[in-house]
Amino acid sequence: MPEQSNDYRVVVFGAGGVGKSSLVLRFVKGTFRESYIPTIEDTYRQVISCNKNICTLQITDTTGSHQFPAMQRLSISKGHAFILVYSVCSRQSLEELRPIFEVIKEIKGPDISQIPIMLTGNKCDESAELREVRMVGEQVLYIN
């Protein structure tokens, strides 16, 4: 995290259709979009109160496509924190996070243990028949 600043860059990664934009829009605007519109990259600003300080979050909602590795690396190099999103309806979406995490480790180097990284299982409102990834935080993707 930056030492003298209250501005933080949070980068959201995950496969296409896992709900990255829905999470970001819900947090920033309090809205939910029903339709799926693929994202190339969108950036939002949100002012929050944290430990009695005012902080600005710059949240980058990235593409779910792997067509832009240079953009991905740039977002990682500038990011202070990361949200890795998968769909509980898709084991593949979880598995696609592992290489992204490896790139984060590569770029951030030995400081990786000091960087906030949140693994988020999304689409838990889907019916039980559609959910195939269970207790995943404990069993499938042990980050450290």
N, C-alpha and C positions, 0 to 999 in steps of 0.2 A: 504494500500500500504506500502511497506517496507520503512523505514525512511532514512537510510543511503545508500541505494543501488539504482542503476539504472537498476536492473534486475527485471522484472515483470512476473509473471505466469498468463496467460490468459487461462481459460478452456472453451471449447465449448461443450455445451450439446444440445441434441435434439433427436427425434425419428429417427429410421433408415430410410434412403432415403430422408431426408429433405434437404440435400445439405450442411451439415456441412463441409465435406472434400472439396467440391467444393469451398466454401467460403474461407477456410484456404489456399488451394493451389493457389487460385487466388491472395490472399494477399501476400503470401510468395514467390511464383514462377512466378506469372503473367500468369499462365496457367489454362486451363479448361479441365477437364476430362469428356468425353462424356459418358463413361460406368460407371455403379454403381458397386463398389467393397466395400462390408461391411468392416468397420473398427473395430478392437478390441481396439487399442489405438495407436495413432501416436503423436510424439512430434516434433515440428519444432522450429527453432530459427530464429528470424528476428531482425536485428538492425535497429532502427529508430531514427530520430531526433525529439525531443519533447521539446518545450520551450528552444531551443538552447542547449539542452543537448543530448548526445547520450545515448539511452536506448536499452536494449536487452529485447525482448519479447520472452518468452518461451511459445509457444502456444500448448496446449494439445487438440487434436482432439479425443473425446471420442467415445465409441461405442454407437450405438443407441439401443442396447439391454439392457434389465434390468437384465441380467444374472450375472452381476458383481457389486453388491452393495458395496462390500468392496473397489473396485477400484474407484467407484464413490465417496465414502466418503473420500478416500485418496486424490483424485484430488481436492475436495472441500476444504479440510483442508489446502492444500498447495497453493491453488489459491488466487490471489490478485484481479482478475477481472473475470467476467463470461459473456459469450455470449450464450443466450438461443435462439435456432433456431427452427422455425416451418415452415411448408409448407403452403402457402396460399391456397393450394388445399386440405388441410386436417385439419378439425377442431380437429380431434383426436390428431394430432401431437401437436397442441397448448395445448390441455387439458393434455397431458403427461408432459408438462413443470411444471405444478403446483406442483406436488410432489417433483420434483427436486428443485424448488425454496424453498419449505418448508424445505428440508434437508439443503440447503445453509443457510437459516435463523437459523436453529437449530445449525449447526456447527459454524457459524460465530457469533452468539449471538447478543448482543446489538450493536455491531459495524456495523451491516448490512447496516445502512443508509450511511455509509462512503465507502461502497464497490461498485465499478462500476459494474452494471449489465445491459446488453443491450439485449432487446428483438428484434429479427430479423425475419421478415416475408420473406421467401425465395420462389423462384420459381414463381416470379411475371411475368415471361416471358411466363408462361403457358397460354393457351387460356382462354378467359373469362368464358366459360362453365365449365372449370375445377376448377376455383377459387370459393371456398365456404366460406372462412374466410375473411370478409371485416371489415375495420375500427376496427380491433381487439385490437389494442393498447388502444383504448379509451373505448371499450365496454366489452370485454370478460375477459381480464387478467389485472386487475388493481393491480399492484404488491404491492404498499404500502397500 
